[in-house]
Amino acid sequence: MKHLYLIVLLILFFSCKNELSDIRTLDFNNSPVTVAKNINSIYTDSGIVSSKLISPKMYNFSNMDFPYFEFPESVEIIFYDEHKNESIITADYVISYNKTDLVDLRSNVIIITSSNDTLYTDQLYYDKGQEWLFTNHPFRYKSFDKDIRGVGFDSNINFTKINFLDVNGYVLLEE
């Protein structure tokens, strides 16, 4: 029985020998301050719901010199206007930079406005302060009278002031 304890003790000792060295090599300065799972945040303005953010995971890197929040597993953001109409933004990956109010949305980015205008692209930036969207990547923009593809796009969040850069597609015109 004594030999069995000694063998078990030796196995435990040798199986744990690298853990302390692994822990010492970790750089805690580059780790997130917090990690949140299954996020469902509701934002209000003067007691009225203005938006919702839904994501399976969020990393808070507010401890960095250039602080940011990272959403590595997808995001859905629902905006509500003053008439409670919904506009929805989805993306597979998002980084929101605190100091610049810039949001970088990547991979399968889709925006659907309350009037069903839809934008598809692989990368889109959103300037929260200016409420302005822009990309230099390929995009597709669909509305009831347009189906436009191109490279380069910028617009306000409501798609009422749109600048298409290099485009092709169709637009219905009234005579």
MISE-210828 format. One line per field, with one value per residue (C-alpha): residue in three letters; x, y, z. Coordinates in pm, 1 decimal, padded with zeros to 6 digits, m for minus. Layout:
REM residues N
code = ALA ...
px = X ...
py = Y ...
pz = Z ...
***
This chain:
REM residues 175
code = MET LYS HIS LEU TYR LEU ILE VAL LEU LEU ILE LEU PHE PHE SER CYS LYS ASN GLU LEU SER ASP ILE ARG THR LEU ASP PHE ASN ASN SER PRO VAL THR VAL ALA LYS ASN ILE ASN SER ILE TYR THR ASP SER GLY ILE VAL SER SER LYS LEU ILE SER PRO LYS MET TYR ASN PHE SER ASN MET ASP PHE PRO TYR PHE GLU PHE PRO GLU SER VAL GLU ILE ILE PHE TYR ASP GLU HIS LYS ASN GLU SER ILE ILE THR ALA ASP TYR VAL ILE SER TYR ASN LYS THR ASP LEU VAL ASP LEU ARG SER ASN VAL ILE ILE ILE THR SER SER ASN ASP THR LEU TYR THR ASP GLN LEU TYR TYR ASP LYS GLY GLN GLU TRP LEU PHE THR ASN HIS PRO PHE ARG TYR LYS SER PHE ASP LYS ASP ILE ARG GLY VAL GLY PHE ASP SER ASN ILE ASN PHE THR LYS ILE ASN PHE LEU ASP VAL ASN GLY TYR VAL LEU LEU GLU GLU
px = 00000.0 00289.3 00425.1 00088.5 00080.6 00434.5 00350.4 00036.7 00235.8 00507.7 00247.6 00083.5 00420.1 00534.4 00197.9 00192.1 00553.1 00488.9 00179.5 00365.2 00594.3 00291.0 00121.1 00432.6 00445.3 00091.2 00071.6 m00209.1 m00165.6 m00305.6 m00595.3 m00948.0 m01064.4 m01390.5 m01549.9 m01927.7 m02141.9 m02496.2 m02529.8 m02866.6 m02814.9 m03088.7 m02996.1 m03238.3 m03250.4 m03476.9 m03651.4 m03722.7 m03554.4 m03320.5 m03134.9 m03060.8 m02733.0 m02734.4 m02416.4 m02295.7 m01963.9 m01792.6 m01437.1 m01375.7 m01026.2 m01073.2 m00737.9 m00547.1 m00386.1 m00644.0 m00947.4 m01206.4 m01479.6 m01455.9 m01747.5 m01581.2 m01885.2 m02147.0 m02360.0 m02713.9 m02795.5 m03153.2 m03208.8 m03545.5 m03648.6 m03892.8 m04185.5 m04049.3 m03953.6 m03665.2 m03342.0 m03118.2 m02742.9 m02579.4 m02214.2 m01999.2 m01728.3 m01726.7 m01478.7 m01599.8 m01326.8 m01400.9 m01190.0 m01294.8 m01659.9 m01572.6 m01725.2 m01560.5 m01808.5 m01665.5 m01781.5 m02141.4 m02241.4 m02608.6 m02809.9 m03186.7 m03364.2 m03722.5 m03816.6 m03647.5 m03350.4 m03071.2 m02693.2 m02464.3 m02084.5 m01788.4 m01662.1 m01831.3 m01736.2 m01988.0 m01904.1 m02134.6 m02075.8 m02164.0 m02410.8 m02233.6 m02160.2 m01876.8 m01678.7 m01423.9 m01516.3 m01755.8 m02121.2 m02473.8 m02753.0 m03115.7 m03430.4 m03772.4 m03635.6 m03261.4 m03030.3 m02678.6 m02342.6 m02013.6 m01701.8 m01716.0 m02020.5 m02101.1 m02430.1 m02612.2 m02766.3 m03112.4 m02984.2 m03136.7 m02798.6 m02610.0 m02286.7 m02211.4 m01855.0 m01768.4 m02110.4 m02317.3 m02679.5 m03022.8 m03225.8 m03590.9 m03649.4 m03979.9 m04044.3
py = 00000.0 00235.3 00182.0 00264.0 00601.5 00673.3 00591.1 00809.5 01093.4 01066.0 01063.6 01377.0 01547.2 01478.0 01553.5 01904.7 02006.6 02248.7 02423.3 02681.9 02769.4 02799.0 03032.9 03249.2 03293.4 03428.4 03798.8 03924.1 04277.3 04161.2 03969.5 04107.0 04271.0 04077.8 03811.8 03808.8 03531.6 03532.1 03909.3 04074.7 04445.1 04702.9 05069.4 05345.9 05717.6 05918.4 05598.4 05487.3 05176.5 05290.2 04966.7 04609.4 04422.4 04041.4 03832.0 03497.1 03640.8 03973.1 04055.1 04384.3 04519.7 04854.6 04795.9 04857.0 05181.5 05184.4 05029.4 04823.9 04562.2 04250.1 04029.3 03721.6 03500.3 03722.8 04019.6 04131.6 04496.4 04618.7 04995.1 05154.9 05490.8 05734.5 05537.2 05203.9 05085.0 04835.9 04836.7 04533.3 04492.2 04148.3 04044.8 03745.3 03952.7 04304.4 04533.9 04857.1 05111.4 05326.1 05634.7 05684.7 05568.0 05353.4 05006.6 04755.5 04491.4 04194.2 03887.1 03843.7 04198.0 04261.5 04574.8 04572.0 04903.5 04945.7 05013.7 04683.8 04847.3 04592.3 04617.9 04313.8 04334.7 04158.8 04460.8 04780.0 05061.6 05252.4 05590.9 05613.6 05985.1 06080.3 05790.7 05716.4 05382.2 05323.9 05052.1 05014.4 04647.9 04492.0 04539.9 04473.9 04721.2 04622.7 04828.3 04820.2 05011.8 04932.4 04633.4 04771.5 04595.5 04770.7 04848.5 05137.5 05271.6 05530.4 05643.9 05769.4 05499.9 05542.6 05509.6 05846.4 05996.0 05727.9 05757.3 05461.2 05452.8 05191.5 05043.0 04841.4 04731.6 04868.9 05159.9 05224.1 05581.3 05758.8 05945.0
pz = 00000.0 00075.0 m00273.4 m00426.1 m00246.7 m00359.2 m00721.9 m00714.8 m00556.7 m00824.3 m01103.0 m00961.8 m00922.0 m01278.3 m01436.5 m01284.6 m01341.3 m01630.3 m01499.4 m01292.7 m01582.2 m01814.2 m01570.4 m01543.5 m01922.3 m01940.9 m02014.6 m01793.6 m01928.3 m02264.6 m02113.6 m02099.7 m01778.2 m01802.0 m02018.3 m02048.2 m02194.5 m02332.1 m02345.3 m02390.2 m02317.9 m02349.3 m02396.7 m02307.1 m02372.5 m02138.8 m02033.0 m02391.8 m02534.3 m02812.6 m02889.0 m02786.6 m02821.1 m02825.0 m02837.8 m02705.9 m02582.4 m02511.9 m02404.1 m02224.1 m02297.4 m02122.1 m01951.0 m02278.2 m02391.8 m02673.9 m02495.6 m02681.4 m02654.0 m02868.5 m02973.0 m03128.5 m03184.9 m03354.0 m03266.8 m03332.8 m03266.5 m03289.5 m03314.8 m03244.5 m03388.5 m03225.8 m03377.3 m03240.0 m03590.0 m03585.3 m03783.3 m03735.7 m03773.9 m03760.9 m03796.6 m03712.4 m03540.5 m03392.6 m03219.9 m03060.4 m02980.9 m02675.1 m02748.5 m03110.8 m03102.5 m03404.3 m03443.7 m03679.9 m03800.9 m03992.3 m04180.3 m04295.6 m04207.0 m04279.3 m04207.3 m04252.1 m04198.3 m04084.5 m04449.3 m04554.1 m04726.8 m04687.7 m04703.3 m04728.8 m04694.2 m04532.2 m04340.4 m04233.1 m03998.7 m03792.2 m03642.8 m03340.2 m03286.6 m03644.9 m03691.6 m04019.8 m04194.0 m04441.7 m04616.5 m04895.5 m04937.8 m05189.3 m05096.0 m05212.8 m05142.0 m05198.7 m05164.0 m05330.2 m05631.1 m05627.0 m05643.8 m05647.0 m05613.5 m05586.0 m05389.6 m05146.3 m04967.6 m04703.7 m04557.4 m04254.0 m04035.3 m04195.4 m04555.5 m04645.6 m04749.0 m04945.4 m05142.2 m05370.6 m05504.0 m05771.7 m05857.1 m06099.7 m06081.0 m06152.1 m06022.9 m06112.6 m06226.8 m06257.9 m06583.7
***
